[in-house]
Amino acid sequence: MVVTKPTGMHDTHHLMQLQRGLQTGLIKPADVVRRYRSNIGLLQRMEQTKELVGHAGCVNTIQWNSSGNMLLSGSDDTDLIVWDFPSGKIRHKWASGHVNNIFCAQFMESDKTVVSGARDGQVWVHSLAEGGKRLHRYECHTQDVKKIAMDPQTPSVFMSCSEDGTVRLYDLREHHTCAHTPCTSNIVVQHRSEINSVSVNPVAPHLFVVAGGSK
């Protein structure tokens, strides 16, 4: 489902302020929720503009591309779909290679590449320029891959986090194959309990945050 936000100058300025506050950490997500809930007029002016139908299972992740004209979705059906936003039609749909539910997927390298993570503990790299062709499979994690985060200043670099308690760093310019099980060569964080989310600071990409269980 695609929802349209109001486009008045006041509302647009307000929304841009909230976005900048979230990116810089000056505003907490909970504060945004409270502000939207209190703005009845804004909520009443929202309307559904599209319904995107193409998956055969629960959709667990959806992301915009950098220019805002495409969407990427991943599902329990293990398929990945790239949607054309203006028309709502499917541009590309392909079997991801995952054998369990896809939890996260991201555009990379100016929308030429897609990276996905799933319940099978694998991270797959796909060439969007070649219709979703599978380029590489990382089998570093031992449990569900929950989130993928991109480095905003280095298009070939990304991180993944998992219920195995690790955050791992990858660079598509460097071929990586796990030489040992478990693989330890690309771990940047190792926690005693699951890690469910990772996010890279868009202004200072040497900083990133993780969230998960605590034991």
ChimeraX attribute file (.defattr): number of C-alpha atoms within 10 A of each C-alpha:
attribute: neighborCount
match mode: 1-to-1
recipient: residues
	/A:1	9
	/A:2	12
	/A:3	11
	/A:4	11
	/A:5	16
	/A:6	17
	/A:7	11
	/A:8	9
	/A:9	9
	/A:10	9
	/A:11	13
	/A:12	13
	/A:13	12
	/A:14	11
	/A:15	17
	/A:16	11
	/A:17	13
	/A:18	18
	/A:19	15
	/A:20	12
	/A:21	15
	/A:22	15
	/A:23	15
	/A:24	13
	/A:25	11
	/A:26	10
	/A:27	15
	/A:28	13
	/A:29	14
	/A:30	8
	/A:31	12
	/A:32	16
	/A:33	10
	/A:34	10
	/A:35	12
	/A:36	13
	/A:37	12
	/A:38	11
	/A:39	10
	/A:40	10
	/A:41	11
	/A:42	13
	/A:43	13
	/A:44	10
	/A:45	11
	/A:46	12
	/A:47	12
	/A:48	10
	/A:49	10
	/A:50	14
	/A:51	10
	/A:52	14
	/A:53	10
	/A:54	15
	/A:55	17
	/A:56	11
	/A:57	13
	/A:58	13
	/A:59	20
	/A:60	14
	/A:61	18
	/A:62	17
	/A:63	16
	/A:64	16
	/A:65	15
	/A:66	13
	/A:67	8
	/A:68	11
	/A:69	12
	/A:70	21
	/A:71	20
	/A:72	22
	/A:73	24
	/A:74	28
	/A:75	24
	/A:76	21
	/A:77	18
	/A:78	23
	/A:79	22
	/A:80	28
	/A:81	21
	/A:82	25
	/A:83	21
	/A:84	17
	/A:85	17
	/A:86	10
	/A:87	12
	/A:88	17
	/A:89	14
	/A:90	17
	/A:91	14
	/A:92	15
	/A:93	17
	/A:94	15
	/A:95	14
	/A:96	25
	/A:97	18
	/A:98	21
	/A:99	16
	/A:100	17
	/A:101	22
	/A:102	31
	/A:103	23
	/A:104	26
	/A:105	27
	/A:106	25
	/A:107	23
	/A:108	24
	/A:109	14
	/A:110	12
	/A:111	16
	/A:112	14
	/A:113	22
	/A:114	24
	/A:115	25
	/A:116	28
	/A:117	29
	/A:118	27
	/A:119	22
	/A:120	17
	/A:121	23
	/A:122	24
	/A:123	26
	/A:124	19
	/A:125	23
	/A:126	24
	/A:127	17
	/A:128	18
	/A:129	11
	/A:130	12
	/A:131	15
	/A:132	21
	/A:133	17
	/A:134	19
	/A:135	13
	/A:136	16
	/A:137	17
	/A:138	15
	/A:139	18
	/A:140	24
	/A:141	26
	/A:142	18
	/A:143	19
	/A:144	25
	/A:145	29
	/A:146	23
	/A:147	23
	/A:148	24
	/A:149	21
	/A:150	25
	/A:151	19
	/A:152	16
	/A:153	12
	/A:154	12
	/A:155	16
	/A:156	17
	/A:157	18
	/A:158	20
	/A:159	21
	/A:160	29
	/A:161	32
	/A:162	28
	/A:163	23
	/A:164	19
	/A:165	20
	/A:166	27
	/A:167	25
	/A:168	19
	/A:169	17
	/A:170	17
	/A:171	14
	/A:172	13
	/A:173	8
	/A:174	9
	/A:175	8
	/A:176	16
	/A:177	13
	/A:178	14
	/A:179	10
	/A:180	9
	/A:181	10
	/A:182	11
	/A:183	14
	/A:184	15
	/A:185	14
	/A:186	16
	/A:187	17
	/A:188	11
	/A:189	13
	/A:190	15
	/A:191	15
	/A:192	12
	/A:193	15
	/A:194	21
	/A:195	26
	/A:196	21
	/A:197	19
	/A:198	20
	/A:199	19
	/A:200	20
	/A:201	17
	/A:202	15
	/A:203	11
	/A:204	12
	/A:205	14
	/A:206	10
	/A:207	10
	/A:208	14
	/A:209	9
	/A:210	14
	/A:211	12
	/A:212	16
	/A:213	12
	/A:214	9
	/A:215	7
